[in-house]
């Protein structure tokens, strides 16, 4: 039985802690804030409740596996999972709208043909077939296995099977997501649909590799889910599973140093100078003062965008049949890209806005009110002004007519709030790992250059997102329990 110190109580850390405790280890989690969950937080006021982090859950199988491996009660016995249908409603720049069914390729094809005209649905359906090939080629090395020693193979390989395209008397294949949209989808609305999946993770479609096709594929293949009561309920359930496995939590305590002796991590030092010994240390990949990685290992992602979130308490009931999620695409996509990813990043004047309108009585004081969350990508560290908030509300009104007249009050969550809650510089939000792009979208391995020290969470392999956090916890626990020969779950 080993003593293990876990720094931080984010979702990746919680999943690692639960798995390590089940394996018989003594696990202590040190969290500098007063609660668990990392970015998975909740804001409450006047009977309204809002998720301030992720609002939906893709790939729930990751957390189902966690609960199967750590106790008798399955995930569904601890939280109520609801499959969101439609998966999303999209409002495009030209005013065209389409609602896409959840986890139904045939339904999505039919919906796109009906809304955009043939052959839009067929083109998107053919794209999803190619996206599945990219998923099949990268699923294990990117999500289920520790990062290979020869990670440069993933950096160089473009797994997306692009269609040959004749251009300027040459035959070329799409290498970026923007090229996939322009050359294969050939409809600005389908392109916006595709690029919106990258933008949601703060990725620039103009340079993001075509392998990012796996992002829309995951949603269409495995569905989109909501946790009744809000996504904070998932964090609560994982925290309670840790407590049931006798994980110890120490809140309001900051770890300032990882202790090293003879080339091995041997514990942590707290802000008050107290030393806590440990046989292994698990730290977030973004933790300051981590030792240098092994020679040749991929460097952490830097400079990713953050999020602006606006919580709206509305008078008036949620209309029956309202989509849980609506994506209002920017009317100036080029301007949005230049603002976010240009040489001088700034908050877009006309952003793409995601509108979340959950059908959940637990989030409102009564049936005569509605809780709505607006979200948009902004640069990390951006200063947010009232004009930026008003721009989100104005964009959302394209999907929710009369929205501004219904607002009782609004609460704004900025990159500074994310930075305070997660510790990420500027409130940056990590993206999932992707193949190709020269390794720029890979993340550092969970093992480090210091024996006994491992990293977990969105800033280490396999990157950001709720399911990816759960996967990183599984990888770290496997590496500690089974050693460096661990090659992932079978």
Buried (B, 14 or more C-beta within 10 A) or exposed (E): EBBBBBBBBBBBBBBBBBBBBBBEBBBBBBBBBEBBBBBBBBBEEEEBBBBBBBBBBBBBEBBBBBBEBBBEBEBEEBBEBBEBBBBBBBBBBEEBBBBBBBBBBEBBBBBBBEBBEEBBBEBBBBBBEBBBBBBEBBEEBBBBBBBBEEBBEBBEBBBBBBEEBEEEEEEEBBBBBBBBBBBBBEBBBBBBBBBBBBBBBBBBBBBBBBBBBBBBBBBBBBBBBBBBBBBBBBBBBBBBBBEBBEBBBBEEBEBEBBBBEEEBBBBBBBEEEEEBEBBBBBBBBBBEEBEEBEEEBBEBBEEBBBBBBBBBBBEEEBEEEBBBBBBBBBBBBEBBBBBBBEEEBBBBEBBBBBBBBBBBEEBBEEEEBBBBBBBBBBBBBBEBEEEBBEBBBBBBBBBBEEBEEBBEEBBBBBBBBBBEBBBBBBBBBBBBBBBBBEBBBBBBBBBBBBBBBBBBBBBBBBBBBBBBBBBBBBBBBBBBBEEEEBEBEE
